[in-house]
Amino acid sequence: MNRGHFIAASAAAVLTPAVAAAADTVATQFLWIKNVEYAGFFIADARGYYRDAGVTPTFLAGGPNLPSVEAVVVAGRAEVGFNDIEKVTDARDRGVRGGVRGRASARAGKAL
């Protein structure tokens, strides 16, 4: 399995049956703008992995004006957030409910 397949499979795996059962559309909040960093999500969508899991993905762009990924997820505007692991653990320390469901890379500290 090459890196592209791994990233695409990881992105699809994050949509667990419990999430899919709760809603037909699953929104994912990105930390930054929609670019090549999130290619695995877009490839998984193009190849029908999400459709096969019974969900329709919505990808929300982040960027410099995004208050925080955690705020969007906690407010219910997204079911999944993609963020730096340090920000996720800091949010947990502040009492925000949620947790890490996957890791997007073996080197970069990004978490789902």
Buried (B, 14 or more C-beta within 10 A) or exposed (E): EEEEEBBBBBBBBBBBEEBBEEEEEBBBBBBBEBEEBBBBBBBBBEBEBBEEBEBBBEBBEBEEEBEBBBBBBBEEEBBBBBBBBEBBBEBBEEEBEEEEBBEBBEEEBBBB
